[in-house]
Amino acid sequence: MRLRHIEVIEALVQTGNLNGAAELLRLAPEAVATLLQDAEQELGFLLFAKVRGRLQATRETHAMQAEMARLQESVERLRRVADGLRLHQEPPLRIVGTQPLVQQLLPQAIAALRRRFTDTTCSLASHTSHDIVRSLLLHESDLGLSLHNPEHPQLQSRALLEGKVQLLAPHGWLAPRQKYIALQALAGQSLVGLEQQDPLSQQLENRLQGLRPSPRVHTRVQTYQMMRSMVEAGEGLALVDPFTAAGSQASGIDSCPVSPAIGVTLYALTLREQVPSAAQKTFLDILQEKAEALLDS
């Protein structure tokens, strides 16, 4: 299939008729009909059936739509890069990070970068650690930020900062000015758990399984930020990364590190053969500075 075939299919799905698709694509209706016929002959099955005067996508077309949408997104990103090159703009900086970083840290760092590199466009997406690796390998992103080092042979990692796992607790549960809490003190306590486990949560689960009596987990959620929200709602305690815990007192909950300490490292991930742009180098410096300030506060 050619890209033009995919554009015709998408236009027909949106409009349901040849004239509407032709207007959308700025083609003659006859040209759209010809392209549709070519695509169906090449694939060996019907893409649309006429139902009550409209063209309705077949089951086969629906099965292909997710992949076609991904291809269209890739083409759109390519067009944006080409537009930047034509206008002699700086290359875009495409950043992906795990949810705690996207929620608490990366927006501030990107805003600071944009004040210094006004011609550099940025994009920010939230992914799991596994999907960050995939995004980098497929050249869908330039820089990954994660709290886990995947140690992939095609990627290089740079440790930017190390913090400590924090306990989140309702206000008053911890003693005033408590500096840390022993992990053993969580035995038998009610904890909020993480539904979709990542390397950090798996490490914490292993530590907690050794406690007697075992902590009780009645509620599991999808993200660390949701764990924090459940603590705010009084559902129990939670063990989270230091970025999720940052600023917790302003939300009416307390936090402190556990003992023995469990380290959490912020990693910057890039392809080994990639030559970083000036904006990317500056962004990592800004990010490290912002991360240190956030955890110090």
N, C-alpha and C positions, 0 to 999 in steps of 0.2 A: 504493500500500500504506500502511496505517496502522501506527503503532507497535505496536498490539496484535497485528496480524498477525505482525509480526516476532518478538514475544515468544512467540507460539504456535509458530512454526516452530522457534525456538531450543529451546523446551521439548520439542518432539517429537523433535528431533535428539538431545537428551540422554537422553530416556526411552524412546523407541521405541514408545509406546502412548498412547492418549487418557487413560486413568486416571492414569498417571504425570504426564503434562503438566498435567492438571487439578489434581492435588494440588500440583504445583510452583507453579502460577499462582493457586491458591486459587479455582478456578472449577469449575463442574459439567462433567463430560465432554461433555454435550450442547452446552454453550457453546463448548468447544474445537473440537468437530466443526463447528459452525456457522461459527466464525471461520476455520477451515482451508478450508472450502468457499467462503467469501466471497473469501479470498485467491486461491484457484485460479481462480475465475471471473473475478476482476479481471485476473489475469495471463494467463490463457488457456492454462495448462498445469498438469500435475500436479506437486505438490510432494513427495508421498510415495506410495509403492507398498507394498501389503501383501505381505510376504515371510515365510513360515513364522510367521504369527501376529503379526509385528511390523511397524510402519510404518518403512519404509526410505527415506531421503532420495533423491530422484531426482538425475540429473546436473545438472538446472537449479538445484535447491536448492543443491548443492555449489558451483556457479558463483557463486551470490549470497552465499555465507557470509562471505567476506572483507569485503565492503562492509557486510553486516549487523552484523558484529562491530565494525567501526569506528563505526557508528551507535550501537550499544549503549554503547560506551565514551564517546561524546560525551554520551549521555543520562545516564550515570552521573556524569560530571563536572558536568553541569548540576544533578543532584540534590544533589551535595555543595555546590555554590555556594548552592542554595536552602536547604539545611539550615543553612549558615552564616548566611545572612540571617535565617532564622527565629529562630536563637539569638543574633542580634546579634553574631556573631563578625566579626573582621577578614576581609577578602577574602583568599583564598589567593594565594600567590605561586608561579607556575608558571615554572620556570627550565629552559632548555635550553642545553646547551653542547657544544662540541667535545670529543672524547674526552680529550685531554691535560688540559683544565681540569676535567672531571668526575672524572678519576682523581686529580689532585694537589691541586687548589685549592678547588673549590666545596664539597665536604663540610665542610671546616673553616669556611668562611664562613657556610654555612647553619646549622651548629651554633651559631656565635656569634650569629647573628641570632635564633635561636629562644630563646636565653637572655634576650634583651631584649624580644622580641615573642612571649610565650608563647601568645597566642591566635591567632597567625597560622600557618596550616598551609602547608607548602611541598611542592613536588614537584620532582624533578630528573630530567632525561632527557638521554641522550647522542645527539647527531645530527651529521650532516655540516653543513658551512656552508650548503649548498644547502637541506637539510631544515630548518635553523633559520629561514631566511627564509620557507619555506612554512608552518611552524608558527605564526610570528608573524602572517602575513597571514590565516591561517584562524582566528585568535584561539584557537588551541589552547595558546598559552603567552603569558606576559606579558613575559618578559625573555630575550633571547638573549645568550650570551657566546661570542665567536668570535675567532680569530686572523686573521680576514679581514674587511675592510669591503666588504659587497656593493654599497654605493652604490645602494641601491634607492630610488626616489622616494617610496615610502610608509613608509620606515623612517628613523629618525634614529639616528646612531651617536655614541657618546662614547668617545674614546680614554682608557683608564684607565692604561695603563702600556706602556712599550716595553722589550723585552729584546733579546737577540741569539741567533742560531742557534748551537747548541753541537755540538761533535764529541764523541761518546762513543767511548771506546777502552778495551780491556782494561787492567787495572792494570799500569803499567810501560811501556806503549807510548809515552806522553808523557813528556817529560823532567820531573824533579821541579820543582814550582812553575812549570811552563810557563804563561805568561799567555795565549797565543793560538797558533794554528797557521795557516800560510799555506794558502790553498785549493789552491794548486799542489802542496803536499806530499801531496795525496790522489791525485795522478795515479798510475794503475796499482794503487792499493790495492784490497783486497777490501771492499766496502761492503754493508750490508743495505739493501734498498730497500723502498718502500711500494707495495703492490699497488693500492689504491684511491687515486688521486692527488687531492690537494686543492690549493688555490692555493699554499700554502707549498711543498709537495713538487714542484710543477711548476716553481716558481722555482728550487729547488735543482737539479732535473734539468737545467734550462737552463744553470746555472752549471757543472755537472759535465761536460756534453757538450763544453765548450770546452777541457777538459784533455787533454793528450797525454803519455803514453798515457791512454786513458779508464779510469776506475775500473771494476773488475769487480764486477758484482752477480749473485751466485749464488743469493741467497735474497731473496724478497719476502714481506712480511707485511701484515696489514690495518691495524694501528694503530701509533702511535709508541711506545706502551708495549711492544708486542711487539718492535719494533725494539730497544728497550733490553734486553729479555730475551734477544734473540739475541746482543747484544754481551756480556752477562753469560755466555752459554754459549760464548763464544769464536768466534763465526761471522764476526766482522769488525768494521768501524767503522760508525758511523751518524751522520748529521746530523739533529738533532732540534730542536724548539722548546725554549726555556729552561725551561718548566714540566715537560716530560718529563725533562729533564736534572737538575732540582733533586733534591738528596739522592743523587746517583749514587754518590758515594764510599762511602756506607754500604752500597751493594750490591756493592762491590768493583770498580767501574769508575771511570775518570777522565773528566773533561770539561774543555773549554776552548772559548772562542769562536773562530770562524774569522776570518781576515783576508784581504781586506777584510771588515769587519763586515757582516752581513746582519740587518737589523732585523726584529723580530717584535712587532707591536702587539696588545694585548688590547683588544677593542672590546666595549662594551655596546650592544645593539641593542633598540630598542623601536619600536612604531608611532608615527607622528608625532602622531596625534590623541590618543594615550593620556595620561591624567593619572596620573603615578606616585603610588602610595600612600606613606605614611610608611615602611612596612616596606621598600618597594623602594628608596627613597632611602637609608635606613640601610644596606641590604644592599650597595649599590654603594660606600658609604664603607668598610664592613668589607672588602669584596672587594679594593678598592684597597690597603688597609693590609696584608691578608694576602698579596697578590701581591708587594708590595714586600719584605715580610719573607722570603718564600720565595726570591725571587731573590737577595736580599742574602746569605742563608745559603749 
